[in-house]
Amino acid sequence: MRGDSSDLTKEVKTAKGEINSLGSAATTAGGGLAALANPAAIAATVIATIATAAIAGAIGLFNLTQSSANYAGAVFDMQEKTALSAATLSTLKVNADNAGSSLESVGSSTAKFAKLLGEASAGNEKAQKTLKDLGVTSTDLNTALAQATKTIYEADGGTQQLVLSQKAFGKSGAEIIPVIKQMGGDLEAATKEAERMGLVMSEKDLQAADAFGDALGTLSAQAKVAAV
């Protein structure tokens, strides 16, 4: 009996030690079981989590808005330089990005084409002949550009495409050929496809993005001055 009693005492002491160890571990891990059972502590944790998520969501939304404004702002700035429509420029940007080019490169080329069209309208015979070689019959800039890109795309061989492209867009004409090929030489069809996919911005979209970008720039300048 004494032997059994002695073994039982040892087992009780061992069990008690393990329980104490478990309690210490629980206390170390996040304030103990009492804190977990405290409704106020739970509420505070949930509120803090929601607040953190809300802030992160707001920052993410702002970054997305800023990125969108920068995207549209680039198109708006190019519209100021080329006078092309928002739909045409949106289409050119999408296809330029997919072709490994850029809107800036394409915009510079189309600005030269717009100048060529203007000279022809003013009676410049050389410009008129160049447009004839490019198959351009329209005086509307967007339509004329579509006609020129189609002629370049359908030209025989890479050399002929290069010659016509340089006639239309100047020395940088070679840079726009991959974009023309990306569109299959059909700017109008490419624009319709971009519209179907929701990639075309309206004139109001561009104006709103430009206004937002200006306001953001003013806010940034105010913050910098305030910091100084």
GROMACS elastic network, one bead per residue, 0.5 to 0.9 nm:
[ bonds ]
;  ai    aj funct       b0    kb
    1     4     6  0.51139   500
    1     5     6  0.60989   500
    1     6     6  0.85589   500
    2     5     6  0.50305   500
    2     6     6  0.61117   500
    2     7     6  0.87071   500
    3     6     6  0.51731   500
    3     7     6  0.63957   500
    3     8     6  0.87725   500
    4     7     6  0.52204   500
    4     8     6  0.62740   500
    4     9     6  0.87535   500
    5     8     6  0.51092   500
    5     9     6  0.62472   500
    5    10     6  0.87771   500
    6     9     6  0.51756   500
    6    10     6  0.64369   500
    6    11     6  0.88168   500
    7    10     6  0.52147   500
    7    11     6  0.63425   500
    7    12     6  0.87932   500
    8    11     6  0.50723   500
    8    12     6  0.61933   500
    8    13     6  0.86590   500
    9    12     6  0.51714   500
    9    13     6  0.62507   500
    9    14     6  0.86262   500
   10    13     6  0.51983   500
   10    14     6  0.61846   500
   10    15     6  0.86564   500
   11    14     6  0.50503   500
   11    15     6  0.61279   500
   11    16     6  0.85288   500
   12    15     6  0.51146   500
   12    16     6  0.60412   500
   12    17     6  0.85737   500
   13    16     6  0.50419   500
   13    17     6  0.61743   500
   13    18     6  0.87118   500
   14    17     6  0.51644   500
   14    18     6  0.63476   500
   14    19     6  0.87683   500
   15    18     6  0.51496   500
   15    19     6  0.62838   500
   15    20     6  0.87200   500
   16    19     6  0.51532   500
   16    20     6  0.62712   500
   16    21     6  0.86860   500
   17    20     6  0.51242   500
   17    21     6  0.62226   500
   17    22     6  0.86925   500
   18    21     6  0.50303   500
   18    22     6  0.62170   500
   18    23     6  0.86976   500
   19    22     6  0.50812   500
   19    23     6  0.62781   500
   19    24     6  0.87457   500
   20    23     6  0.51285   500
   20    24     6  0.63221   500
   20    25     6  0.87483   500
   21    24     6  0.51545   500
   21    25     6  0.62949   500
   21    26     6  0.87345   500
   22    25     6  0.51310   500
   22    26     6  0.62565   500
   22    27     6  0.86677   500
   23    26     6  0.51207   500
   23    27     6  0.61839   500
   23    28     6  0.86729   500
   23    32     6  0.77873   500
   23    33     6  0.83784   500
   24    27     6  0.51032   500
   24    28     6  0.62365   500
   24    29     6  0.87018   500
   24    32     6  0.81532   500
   25    28     6  0.51697   500
   25    29     6  0.62283   500
   25    32     6  0.80857   500
   26    29     6  0.51682   500
   26    30     6  0.74057   500
   26    31     6  0.74667   500
   26    33     6  0.63454   500
   27    30     6  0.66152   500
   27    31     6  0.51554   500
   27    33     6  0.67592   500
   27    34     6  0.85461   500
   27    35     6  0.89061   500
   28    31     6  0.62032   500
   28    32     6  0.64938   500
   29    32     6  0.64150   500
   30    33     6  0.84341   500
   30    35     6  0.78276   500
   30    36     6  0.82197   500
   31    34     6  0.74225   500
   31    35     6  0.55579   500
   31    36     6  0.75615   500
   32    35     6  0.55904   500
   32    36     6  0.67561   500
   33    36     6  0.50697   500
   33    37     6  0.62693   500
   33    38     6  0.87401   500
   34    37     6  0.51011   500
   34    38     6  0.63041   500
   35    38     6  0.50265   500
   35    39     6  0.83833   500
   35    40     6  0.88945   500
   35    41     6  0.64154   500
   35    42     6  0.80905   500
   36    39     6  0.77729   500
   36    41     6  0.70890   500
   36    42     6  0.67742   500
   37    40     6  0.89844   500
   37    41     6  0.80821   500
   37    42     6  0.78304   500
   38    41     6  0.53300   500
   38    42     6  0.63980   500
   38    43     6  0.87828   500
   39    42     6  0.50395   500
   39    43     6  0.60729   500
   39    44     6  0.85287   500
   40    43     6  0.50708   500
   40    44     6  0.60735   500
   40    45     6  0.85595   500
   41    44     6  0.51239   500
   41    45     6  0.61999   500
   41    46     6  0.86879   500
   42    45     6  0.51309   500
   42    46     6  0.62346   500
   42    47     6  0.86338   500
   43    46     6  0.51092   500
   43    47     6  0.60404   500
   43    48     6  0.84648   500
   44    47     6  0.51456   500
   44    48     6  0.60454   500
   44    49     6  0.85337   500
   45    48     6  0.51737   500
   45    49     6  0.61777   500
   45    50     6  0.86874   500
   46    49     6  0.50650   500
   46    50     6  0.61685   500
   46    51     6  0.85405   500
   47    50     6  0.51039   500
   47    51     6  0.60118   500
   47    52     6  0.84921   500
   48    51     6  0.50835   500
   48    52     6  0.60893   500
   48    53     6  0.85720   500
   49    52     6  0.51552   500
   49    53     6  0.61863   500
   49    54     6  0.85795   500
   50    53     6  0.50506   500
   50    54     6  0.60263   500
   50    55     6  0.85880   500
   51    55     6  0.61552   500
   51    56     6  0.85266   500
   52    55     6  0.52083   500
   52    56     6  0.61454   500
   52    57     6  0.85006   500
   53    56     6  0.50490   500
   53    57     6  0.59658   500
   53    58     6  0.85219   500
   54    58     6  0.60652   500
   54    59     6  0.85510   500
   55    58     6  0.50660   500
   55    59     6  0.61405   500
   55    60     6  0.84798   500
   56    59     6  0.51404   500
   56    60     6  0.60607   500
   56    61     6  0.85592   500
   57    61     6  0.60556   500
   57    62     6  0.85213   500
   58    61     6  0.50603   500
   58    62     6  0.60789   500
   58    63     6  0.85390   500
   59    62     6  0.50781   500
   59    63     6  0.60882   500
   59    64     6  0.85260   500
   60    63     6  0.51341   500
   60    64     6  0.61426   500
   60    65     6  0.85779   500
   61    64     6  0.50648   500
   61    65     6  0.61028   500
   61    66     6  0.85485   500
   62    66     6  0.60324   500
   62    67     6  0.84615   500
   63    66     6  0.50334   500
   63    67     6  0.60040   500
   63    68     6  0.84728   500
   64    67     6  0.50665   500
   64    68     6  0.60683   500
   64    69     6  0.85103   500
   65    68     6  0.50640   500
   65    69     6  0.60601   500
   65    70     6  0.85697   500
   66    69     6  0.50305   500
   66    70     6  0.61490   500
   66    71     6  0.85877   500
   66   209     6  0.89447   500
   66   212     6  0.83833   500
   66   213     6  0.77233   500
   66   216     6  0.84978   500
   67    70     6  0.50967   500
   67    71     6  0.62011   500
   67    72     6  0.87124   500
   68    71     6  0.50089   500
   68    72     6  0.61883   500
   68    73     6  0.82526   500
   68   209     6  0.77279   500
   69    72     6  0.51556   500
   69    73     6  0.56479   500
   69    74     6  0.84424   500
   69   206     6  0.83885   500
   69   208     6  0.82384   500
   69   210     6  0.70110   500
   69   211     6  0.89688   500
   69   212     6  0.68116   500
   69   213     6  0.62746   500
   70    74     6  0.61255   500
   70    75     6  0.87342   500
   70   209     6  0.74133   500
   70   210     6  0.82457   500
   70   213     6  0.70522   500
   71    74     6  0.54512   500
   71    75     6  0.67885   500
   71    76     6  0.89312   500
   71   209     6  0.84321   500
   72    75     6  0.50986   500
   72    76     6  0.61511   500
   72    77     6  0.86749   500
   72    90     6  0.86686   500
   72   201     6  0.77419   500
   72   205     6  0.73860   500
   72   206     6  0.55676   500
   72   207     6  0.86510   500
   72   208     6  0.88268   500
   72   209     6  0.58056   500
   72   210     6  0.73923   500
   73    77     6  0.61116   500
   73    78     6  0.85358   500
   73   206     6  0.64773   500
   73   207     6  0.82458   500
   73   208     6  0.89202   500
   73   209     6  0.56799   500
   73   210     6  0.51803   500
   73   211     6  0.88615   500
   73   212     6  0.89586   500
   73   213     6  0.71343   500
   74    77     6  0.52103   500
   74    78     6  0.62840   500
   74    79     6  0.86496   500
   74   103     6  0.81366   500
   74   104     6  0.84796   500
   74   206     6  0.89856   500
   74   210     6  0.87227   500
   75    78     6  0.51022   500
   75    79     6  0.61640   500
   75    80     6  0.88004   500
   75    86     6  0.74848   500
   75    89     6  0.64897   500
   75    90     6  0.69309   500
   75    93     6  0.78242   500
   75   103     6  0.77645   500
   75   206     6  0.72153   500
   76    80     6  0.64668   500
   76    81     6  0.89486   500
   76    86     6  0.77133   500
   76    89     6  0.87721   500
   76   203     6  0.86604   500
   76   206     6  0.54508   500
   76   207     6  0.72237   500
   76   209     6  0.81427   500
   76   210     6  0.68804   500
   77    80     6  0.51893   500
   77    81     6  0.67132   500
   77    82     6  0.89786   500
   77   210     6  0.83784   500
   78    81     6  0.50820   500
   78    82     6  0.61323   500
   78    83     6  0.79857   500
   78    84     6  0.83267   500
   78    89     6  0.78441   500
   78   103     6  0.79614   500
   78   104     6  0.74727   500
   78   107     6  0.61866   500
   78   108     6  0.84860   500
   78   111     6  0.89429   500
   79    82     6  0.51696   500
   79    83     6  0.50305   500
   79    84     6  0.56403   500
   79    85     6  0.69734   500
   79    86     6  0.71382   500
   79    89     6  0.72621   500
   79   107     6  0.84301   500
   80    83     6  0.57883   500
   80    84     6  0.83008   500
   81    84     6  0.84867   500
   81   107     6  0.78233   500
   81   108     6  0.82950   500
   81   111     6  0.65741   500
   82    85     6  0.88442   500
   82   107     6  0.68593   500
   82   108     6  0.80500   500
   82   110     6  0.65709   500
   82   112     6  0.83826   500
   82   113     6  0.88094   500
   82   114     6  0.66437   500
   82   115     6  0.88631   500
   83   111     6  0.82019   500
   83   114     6  0.80098   500
   83   141     6  0.80350   500
   84    87     6  0.83002   500
   84    88     6  0.64226   500
   84    89     6  0.64770   500
   84   110     6  0.85841   500
   84   111     6  0.89046   500
   84   114     6  0.86638   500
   84   141     6  0.68065   500
   84   142     6  0.61847   500
   85    88     6  0.52653   500
   85    89     6  0.62405   500
   85    90     6  0.85032   500
   85   141     6  0.89015   500
   85   142     6  0.70609   500
   85   202     6  0.88417   500
   85   203     6  0.78634   500
   86    89     6  0.52273   500
   86    90     6  0.59361   500
   86    91     6  0.85227   500
   86   200     6  0.74449   500
   86   201     6  0.61740   500
   86   202     6  0.58961   500
   86   203     6  0.57524   500
   86   205     6  0.88910   500
   86   206     6  0.74850   500
   87    90     6  0.51515   500
   87    91     6  0.62066   500
   87    92     6  0.86414   500
   87   191     6  0.67057   500
   87   194     6  0.85892   500
   87   195     6  0.80258   500
   87   199     6  0.89170   500
   87   200     6  0.54702   500
   87   201     6  0.62669   500
   87   202     6  0.67624   500
   87   203     6  0.83018   500
   88    91     6  0.51774   500
   88    92     6  0.61686   500
   88    93     6  0.86394   500
   88   142     6  0.69968   500
   88   187     6  0.78535   500
   88   188     6  0.83845   500
   88   191     6  0.65418   500
   88   200     6  0.82585   500
   89    93     6  0.60440   500
   89    94     6  0.86210   500
   89   103     6  0.81257   500
   89   107     6  0.82206   500
   89   200     6  0.84706   500
   89   201     6  0.89040   500
   90    93     6  0.51942   500
   90    94     6  0.63429   500
   90    95     6  0.87619   500
   90   191     6  0.81095   500
   90   194     6  0.80055   500
   90   199     6  0.69209   500
   90   200     6  0.52379   500
   90   201     6  0.63666   500
   91    94     6  0.52942   500
   91    95     6  0.62700   500
   91    96     6  0.84172   500
   91   183     6  0.89720   500
   91   187     6  0.79427   500
   91   190     6  0.66966   500
   91   191     6  0.54172   500
   91   192     6  0.88357   500
   91   193     6  0.87552   500
   91   194     6  0.61169   500
   91   195     6  0.84528   500
   91   199     6  0.74810   500
   91   200     6  0.66275   500
   92    95     6  0.52631   500
   92    96     6  0.57856   500
   92    97     6  0.84555   500
   92   102     6  0.88858   500
   92   103     6  0.69271   500
   92   106     6  0.74383   500
   92   107     6  0.85581   500
   92   179     6  0.76196   500
   92   183     6  0.86729   500
   92   187     6  0.83438   500
   92   190     6  0.87386   500
   92   191     6  0.84401   500
   93    96     6  0.50230   500
   93    97     6  0.60757   500
   93    98     6  0.85574   500
   93   101     6  0.88110   500
   93   102     6  0.67878   500
   93   103     6  0.50028   500
   93   104     6  0.87776   500
   93   106     6  0.80580   500
   93   107     6  0.89376   500
   94    97     6  0.53201   500
   94    98     6  0.63178   500
   94    99     6  0.86824   500
   94   102     6  0.89134   500
   94   103     6  0.83930   500
   94   194     6  0.80268   500
   94   199     6  0.76497   500
   95    99     6  0.59945   500
   95   100     6  0.85938   500
   95   101     6  0.83335   500
   95   102     6  0.87947   500
   95   179     6  0.59208   500
   95   180     6  0.83246   500
   95   182     6  0.61378   500
   95   183     6  0.66495   500
   95   190     6  0.85120   500
   96    99     6  0.50421   500
   96   100     6  0.62389   500
   96   102     6  0.51763   500
   96   103     6  0.61843   500
   96   105     6  0.86465   500
   96   106     6  0.72452   500
   96   176     6  0.81875   500
   96   178     6  0.80061   500
   96   179     6  0.53376   500
   96   180     6  0.87836   500
   96   182     6  0.79358   500
   97   100     6  0.52645   500
   97   101     6  0.54966   500
   97   102     6  0.56376   500
   97   103     6  0.74999   500
   97   179     6  0.86232   500
   98   101     6  0.74126   500
   98   102     6  0.89673   500
   98   179     6  0.81449   500
   98   182     6  0.75564   500
   99   102     6  0.83823   500
   99   178     6  0.60316   500
   99   179     6  0.57090   500
   99   181     6  0.85508   500
   99   182     6  0.62394   500
  100   178     6  0.82634   500
  100   179     6  0.84378   500
  101   104     6  0.85793   500
  101   105     6  0.69514   500
  101   106     6  0.76885   500
  101   175     6  0.75761   500
  101   176     6  0.79602   500
  101   178     6  0.79495   500
  101   179     6  0.73648   500
  102   105     6  0.53544   500
  102   106     6  0.63643   500
  102   107     6  0.84180   500
  103   106     6  0.50683   500
  103   107     6  0.56296   500
  103   108     6  0.83470   500
  104   107     6  0.50322   500
  104   108     6  0.61264   500
  104   109     6  0.87095   500
  105   108     6  0.53340   500
  105   109     6  0.65359   500
  105   110     6  0.88743   500
  105   172     6  0.82620   500
  105   175     6  0.73103   500
  105   176     6  0.77036   500
  106   109     6  0.51570   500
  106   110     6  0.61947   500
  106   111     6  0.85878   500
  106   172     6  0.89911   500
  106   173     6  0.89642   500
  106   175     6  0.75452   500
  106   176     6  0.59905   500
  106   179     6  0.81905   500
  107   110     6  0.51074   500
  107   111     6  0.60471   500
  107   112     6  0.87406   500
  108   111     6  0.51984   500
  108   112     6  0.66861   500
  108   113     6  0.89741   500
  108   169     6  0.83930   500
  108   172     6  0.83715   500
  109   112     6  0.53337   500
  109   113     6  0.65447   500
  109   114     6  0.88988   500
  109   168     6  0.82449   500
  109   170     6  0.69287   500
  109   171     6  0.86903   500
  109   172     6  0.64382   500
  109   173     6  0.65583   500
  109   175     6  0.83911   500
  109   176     6  0.73419   500
  110   114     6  0.61425   500
  110   115     6  0.85861   500
  110   145     6  0.80057   500
  110   168     6  0.83278   500
  110   169     6  0.62839   500
  111   114     6  0.50425   500
  111   115     6  0.63453   500
  111   116     6  0.87262   500
  111   169     6  0.79419   500
  112   115     6  0.50288   500
  112   116     6  0.62850   500
  112   117     6  0.87396   500
  112   168     6  0.75575   500
  112   169     6  0.54837   500
  112   170     6  0.66403   500
  113   117     6  0.62639   500
  113   118     6  0.86235   500
  113   141     6  0.86730   500
  113   145     6  0.77337   500
  113   167     6  0.87191   500
  113   168     6  0.55248   500
  113   169     6  0.52511   500
  113   170     6  0.78966   500
  114   117     6  0.50856   500
  114   118     6  0.62042   500
  114   119     6  0.86995   500
  114   141     6  0.66063   500
  114   145     6  0.84970   500
  114   169     6  0.89410   500
  115   118     6  0.50247   500
  115   119     6  0.62154   500
  115   120     6  0.86646   500
  116   119     6  0.51752   500
  116   120     6  0.62877   500
  116   121     6  0.86998   500
  116   127     6  0.59996   500
  116   128     6  0.84547   500
  116   130     6  0.84920   500
  116   131     6  0.80681   500
  116   168     6  0.75004   500
  116   169     6  0.85332   500
  117   120     6  0.51430   500
  117   121     6  0.62388   500
  117   122     6  0.86755   500
  117   127     6  0.72695   500
  117   128     6  0.80197   500
  117   131     6  0.75719   500
  117   139     6  0.72147   500
  117   140     6  0.87830   500
  117   141     6  0.73558   500
  117   144     6  0.81671   500
  118   121     6  0.50808   500
  118   122     6  0.62380   500
  118   123     6  0.88918   500
  118   124     6  0.89062   500
  118   127     6  0.87337   500
  118   139     6  0.86522   500
  119   122     6  0.50124   500
  119   123     6  0.65788   500
  119   124     6  0.54652   500
  119   125     6  0.86298   500
  119   126     6  0.88697   500
  119   127     6  0.61592   500
  119   128     6  0.79486   500
  120   123     6  0.52402   500
  120   125     6  0.67214   500
  120   126     6  0.77066   500
  120   129     6  0.84432   500
  120   130     6  0.87911   500
  120   131     6  0.78227   500
  121   124     6  0.72787   500
  121   127     6  0.86654   500
  121   128     6  0.78595   500
  121   139     6  0.73908   500
  123   126     6  0.89224   500
  123   127     6  0.82036   500
  123   128     6  0.75115   500
  124   127     6  0.54159   500
  124   128     6  0.62398   500
  124   129     6  0.88244   500
  125   129     6  0.61750   500
  125   130     6  0.86105   500
  126   129     6  0.51718   500
  126   130     6  0.62704   500
  126   131     6  0.87538   500
  127   130     6  0.50241   500
  127   131     6  0.62543   500
  127   132     6  0.86105   500
  128   131     6  0.51876   500
  128   132     6  0.62382   500
  128   133     6  0.87500   500
  129   133     6  0.62557   500
  129   134     6  0.86471   500
  130   133     6  0.50999   500
  130   134     6  0.63462   500
  130   135     6  0.88151   500
  130   136     6  0.87881   500
  130   164     6  0.88327   500
  130   167     6  0.67204   500
  130   168     6  0.75662   500
  131   135     6  0.62677   500
  131   136     6  0.51595   500
  131   137     6  0.75988   500
  131   144     6  0.87629   500
  131   148     6  0.79016   500
  131   167     6  0.86006   500
  131   168     6  0.76952   500
  132   135     6  0.50433   500
  132   136     6  0.56314   500
  132   137     6  0.71813   500
  133   136     6  0.76102   500
  133   148     6  0.89782   500
  133   151     6  0.86834   500
  133   164     6  0.78771   500
  133   167     6  0.88766   500
  134   137     6  0.89935   500
  134   147     6  0.74714   500
  134   148     6  0.51831   500
  134   149     6  0.82802   500
  134   150     6  0.87227   500
  134   151     6  0.58950   500
  134   152     6  0.72708   500
  134   164     6  0.68004   500
  134   165     6  0.87526   500
  134   167     6  0.81810   500
  134   168     6  0.73860   500
  135   144     6  0.86478   500
  135   147     6  0.62438   500
  135   148     6  0.61361   500
  135   150     6  0.84707   500
  135   151     6  0.61945   500
  136   139     6  0.82401   500
  136   143     6  0.85319   500
  136   144     6  0.55307   500
  136   145     6  0.79276   500
  136   146     6  0.86482   500
  136   147     6  0.55133   500
  136   148     6  0.59558   500
  136   151     6  0.86148   500
  137   143     6  0.89067   500
  137   144     6  0.69265   500
  137   147     6  0.78894   500
  138   141     6  0.76878   500
  138   143     6  0.63321   500
  138   144     6  0.52666   500
  138   147     6  0.82128   500
  139   142     6  0.88568   500
  139   143     6  0.77014   500
  139   144     6  0.64312   500
  140   143     6  0.54291   500
  140   144     6  0.58460   500
  140   145     6  0.84720   500
  141   144     6  0.50800   500
  141   145     6  0.60503   500
  141   146     6  0.86272   500
  142   145     6  0.52148   500
  142   146     6  0.63696   500
  142   147     6  0.88352   500
  143   146     6  0.50719   500
  143   147     6  0.63035   500
  143   148     6  0.87277   500
  143   187     6  0.88858   500
  143   188     6  0.83578   500
  144   147     6  0.50697   500
  144   148     6  0.62079   500
  144   149     6  0.86628   500
  145   148     6  0.51131   500
  145   149     6  0.61376   500
  145   150     6  0.85696   500
  145   187     6  0.80406   500
  146   149     6  0.52860   500
  146   150     6  0.62438   500
  146   151     6  0.87815   500
  146   185     6  0.80297   500
  146   186     6  0.66995   500
  146   187     6  0.51954   500
  146   188     6  0.66336   500
  147   150     6  0.52395   500
  147   151     6  0.63647   500
  147   152     6  0.87923   500
  147   185     6  0.89927   500
  147   186     6  0.84129   500
  147   187     6  0.84097   500
  148   151     6  0.51727   500
  148   152     6  0.62418   500
  148   153     6  0.86143   500
  148   164     6  0.86849   500
  148   165     6  0.84868   500
  148   168     6  0.73921   500
  148   185     6  0.89610   500
  149   152     6  0.51201   500
  149   153     6  0.60758   500
  149   154     6  0.86265   500
  149   165     6  0.82167   500
  149   168     6  0.89662   500
  149   177     6  0.86738   500
  149   180     6  0.62483   500
  149   185     6  0.55751   500
  149   186     6  0.71242   500
  149   187     6  0.72676   500
  150   153     6  0.51212   500
  150   154     6  0.61958   500
  150   155     6  0.86431   500
  150   180     6  0.80951   500
  150   184     6  0.82626   500
  150   186     6  0.58662   500
  150   187     6  0.77643   500
  151   154     6  0.52494   500
  151   155     6  0.61579   500
  151   161     6  0.85854   500
  151   164     6  0.82319   500
  151   185     6  0.78103   500
  152   155     6  0.52476   500
  152   156     6  0.87723   500
  152   160     6  0.79784   500
  152   161     6  0.52525   500
  152   162     6  0.80747   500
  152   163     6  0.88638   500
  152   164     6  0.60315   500
  152   165     6  0.63354   500
  152   177     6  0.81124   500
  152   180     6  0.80389   500
  152   185     6  0.75035   500
  153   156     6  0.84925   500
  153   161     6  0.68390   500
  153   177     6  0.79840   500
  153   180     6  0.66356   500
  153   181     6  0.66120   500
  153   184     6  0.72846   500
  153   186     6  0.85028   500
  154   157     6  0.89229   500
  154   161     6  0.80734   500
  154   185     6  0.74707   500
  155   158     6  0.79909   500
  155   159     6  0.89338   500
  155   160     6  0.60132   500
  155   161     6  0.55276   500
  155   164     6  0.82091   500
  156   159     6  0.78828   500
  156   160     6  0.59477   500
  156   161     6  0.69636   500
  157   160     6  0.56495   500
  157   161     6  0.64559   500
  157   162     6  0.88142   500
  158   161     6  0.50619   500
  158   162     6  0.61240   500
  158   163     6  0.87052   500
  159   162     6  0.50866   500
  159   163     6  0.62661   500
  159   164     6  0.87460   500
  160   163     6  0.50807   500
  160   164     6  0.62205   500
  160   165     6  0.84102   500
  161   164     6  0.53108   500
  161   165     6  0.59341   500
  161   166     6  0.85331   500
  161   174     6  0.85464   500
  161   177     6  0.77118   500
  162   165     6  0.50353   500
  162   166     6  0.60865   500
  162   167     6  0.85530   500
  162   173     6  0.69805   500
  162   174     6  0.58875   500
  162   177     6  0.76416   500
  163   166     6  0.53289   500
  163   167     6  0.63180   500
  163   168     6  0.88292   500
  163   173     6  0.84153   500
  163   174     6  0.87465   500
  164   168     6  0.62881   500
  164   169     6  0.85697   500
  164   173     6  0.82697   500
  165   168     6  0.51247   500
  165   169     6  0.58534   500
  165   170     6  0.74119   500
  165   171     6  0.86004   500
  165   172     6  0.84477   500
  165   174     6  0.64908   500
  165   176     6  0.77211   500
  165   177     6  0.71445   500
  166   169     6  0.50958   500
  166   171     6  0.54209   500
  166   172     6  0.67287   500
  166   174     6  0.67845   500
  167   170     6  0.57646   500
  167   171     6  0.81701   500
  167   173     6  0.76292   500
  168   173     6  0.71102   500
  169   172     6  0.64477   500
  169   174     6  0.85668   500
  169   176     6  0.82807   500
  170   173     6  0.54477   500
  170   174     6  0.88322   500
  171   174     6  0.73691   500
  172   175     6  0.56857   500
  172   176     6  0.75127   500
  173   176     6  0.56025   500
  173   177     6  0.69660   500
  174   177     6  0.55093   500
  174   178     6  0.80603   500
  175   178     6  0.67885   500
  175   179     6  0.79119   500
  176   179     6  0.52296   500
  176   180     6  0.63425   500
  176   181     6  0.88021   500
  177   180     6  0.50147   500
  177   181     6  0.62306   500
  177   182     6  0.85412   500
  178   181     6  0.50558   500
  178   182     6  0.60541   500
  178   183     6  0.87320   500
  179   183     6  0.63961   500
  179   184     6  0.86815   500
  179   185     6  0.86693   500
  180   183     6  0.52314   500
  180   184     6  0.63110   500
  180   185     6  0.51706   500
  180   186     6  0.78248   500
  180   187     6  0.80024   500
  181   185     6  0.57751   500
  181   186     6  0.88634   500
  182   185     6  0.76005   500
  183   186     6  0.58150   500
  183   187     6  0.63315   500
  183   189     6  0.80572   500
  183   190     6  0.57220   500
  184   187     6  0.79469   500
  184   189     6  0.87850   500
  184   190     6  0.79827   500
  185   189     6  0.89660   500
  185   190     6  0.86675   500
  186   189     6  0.54309   500
  186   190     6  0.61333   500
  186   191     6  0.86320   500
  187   191     6  0.60517   500
  187   192     6  0.86635   500
  188   191     6  0.50937   500
  188   192     6  0.63479   500
  188   193     6  0.87104   500
  189   192     6  0.50878   500
  189   193     6  0.61953   500
  189   194     6  0.85740   500
  190   193     6  0.50674   500
  190   194     6  0.61060   500
  190   195     6  0.85622   500
  191   194     6  0.50011   500
  191   195     6  0.61079   500
  191   196     6  0.85702   500
  191   200     6  0.77156   500
  192   195     6  0.50127   500
  192   196     6  0.61687   500
  192   197     6  0.86920   500
  192   200     6  0.89629   500
  193   197     6  0.62838   500
  193   198     6  0.86641   500
  193   199     6  0.86345   500
  194   197     6  0.51255   500
  194   198     6  0.62087   500
  194   199     6  0.50452   500
  194   200     6  0.58750   500
  195   198     6  0.50442   500
  195   199     6  0.57383   500
  195   200     6  0.51694   500
  195   201     6  0.84700   500
  196   199     6  0.76427   500
  196   200     6  0.85243   500
  197   200     6  0.80832   500
  198   201     6  0.80965   500
  201   204     6  0.80523   500
  201   205     6  0.57794   500
  201   206     6  0.68709   500
  202   205     6  0.50327   500
  202   206     6  0.65294   500
  202   207     6  0.87962   500
  203   206     6  0.52625   500
  203   207     6  0.63221   500
  203   208     6  0.86678   500
  204   207     6  0.50783   500
  204   208     6  0.60054   500
  204   209     6  0.84607   500
  205   208     6  0.52131   500
  205   209     6  0.61029   500
  205   210     6  0.85979   500
  206   209     6  0.51306   500
  206   210     6  0.61380   500
  206   211     6  0.86154   500
  207   210     6  0.51426   500
  207   211     6  0.61894   500
  207   212     6  0.86134   500
  208   211     6  0.50973   500
  208   212     6  0.61143   500
  208   213     6  0.85469   500
  209   212     6  0.50554   500
  209   213     6  0.60774   500
  209   214     6  0.85938   500
  210   213     6  0.50546   500
  210   214     6  0.62093   500
  210   215     6  0.86654   500
  211   214     6  0.51207   500
  211   215     6  0.62163   500
  211   216     6  0.85817   500
  212   215     6  0.50668   500
  212   216     6  0.60491   500
  212   217     6  0.85145   500
  213   216     6  0.50503   500
  213   217     6  0.61250   500
  213   218     6  0.86620   500
  214   217     6  0.50682   500
  214   218     6  0.62916   500
  214   219     6  0.86840   500
  215   218     6  0.50871   500
  215   219     6  0.61759   500
  215   220     6  0.86122   500
  216   219     6  0.50265   500
  216   220     6  0.61273   500
  216   221     6  0.86020   500
  217   220     6  0.51147   500
  217   221     6  0.62341   500
  217   222     6  0.86687   500
  218   221     6  0.51058   500
  218   222     6  0.61909   500
  218   223     6  0.86679   500
  219   222     6  0.50751   500
  219   223     6  0.62278   500
  219   224     6  0.87136   500
  220   223     6  0.51296   500
  220   224     6  0.63052   500
  220   225     6  0.87547   500
  221   224     6  0.51431   500
  221   225     6  0.62546   500
  221   226     6  0.85566   500
  222   225     6  0.51874   500
  222   226     6  0.60398   500
  222   227     6  0.85378   500
  223   226     6  0.50550   500
  223   227     6  0.61205   500
  223   228     6  0.86947   500
  224   227     6  0.50664   500
  224   228     6  0.63319   500
  225   228     6  0.50870   500
